[in-house]
Amino acid sequence: MKVKGRVDLSEEKAVTAIALRQIRKTYGSLEVIHDVDIDIASGEFLVLVGPSGCGKSTLLRMIAGLEEISGGTLDIGGKIVNALPPSDRDIAMVFQDYALYPHMSVRENMAFGLKMRGTETATIDGRVSQAADILKIEPFLERRPAQLSGGQRQRVAMGRAIVREPSAFLFDEPLSNLDAALRVEMRLEIAKLHNRMKATTVYVTHDQVEAMTLADRIVVLNAGKIEQIGPPLDLYHRPASLFVARFIGSPTMNTMPAAIVATDTGSAIRLSDRTLPLAGLDTPPPPGAATFGIRPEDLIACPQEEAWFSGELAVAERLGSQTYGYVEIGQPRMLTVEFPRDTPIRVGDRIHVRPNMQAIHLFDAASGLRIN
């Protein structure tokens, strides 16, 4: 089913707007981006995520033309643009620090790029007025950036990009300087803007909530390499590697060393000093050293005799809609468990849980790759 305002990437007729082929970036002998291949569909909202230093902003800046491409090809709109300057790539970028001219009014900031291109005054006025209406910043058009809040400045930066009517928008952590409440508000504004304009968008963030709520697809980067590409829920429910499993999801997935062993009745998993049957799996994993993973919401309270894990509740974190319990199951291991929000748990309680067998994750101990 196609969701309104989203790109249905299953359609064979999807047009590629931006194609990265074997993209590399080196600084001297240091390679920071390693043979990256991504096809970005026309109208798609693609989010690049990863820890600090993983190369996501560098990759975005190469698409924008602000960083030289060391190897591979970048295709925008069917044209190789490796050697083209940023102004000739038909893209618009929204920066983390807004990058507004402090001596210009909001109107002048939004119009500046079009004036430099020699666009007619009537066209400039029309586009600025339309963008200001979309972003609800009409009352601020004659103010200067210093007279605006952080959220208003970010709207102006977005408006400056909109008036150019580019083939693609690039966002480099645009909400990281805002407070928590304003980030939520601006995240909704960006989603509404994308649904309205249907423009191809590449968005960099370290905030996985932004990634999960905005993206058609997420690219998870680790040390300049792609770990996994896919729709948000695919990455959440079927992480391809231990890195993705730990990075996507908050609180993070519970993980612990394990071993897969063969028994007379089938495969089993050895956790610490216990061996437990792996019943109900579609494909039994091969024997060997492994890492076991389970998300907090996939642990089920149960009687002690059915429990895989038992321990004392060390911390209860009540968030209103959810309650998380942090259970000591043996030093230094702590297990995160999600409880129904009104569950009457208290610090010091004995907690007994077992996993939903259809939701366990198993990864190869050596490679970190998924094995179930």
Buried (B, 14 or more C-beta within 10 A) or exposed (E): EEEEBBBEEEEEEBEBBBBBBEBBBEEEEEBBBBBBEBBBBBBBBBBBBBEEEBBBBBBBBBBBBBBEBBBBEBBBBEEEBBEBEBEEBBBBBBBBEBBBEEEBBBBBBBBBBBEEEEBEEEEBEEBBBBBBEBBEBEEBBEBBBEEBEBBBBBBBBBBBBBBBBBBBBBBBBBBBBBEEEBBBEBBEBBBEBBEEBBBBBBBBBBBBEBBBBBBBBBBBBBBBBBBBBBBBEBBBBBBBBBBBBBBBBEBBBBBBEBBBBEEEEEBBBBBEEEEBEBEEBEEBBEEEEBBBBBBBBBBBBBEEEEBBBBBEBBEBEBEEEBBBBBBBBEEEBBBBBBBEEEEEBEEEEEBBBBBEEEBBBBBBBEEBEBBB
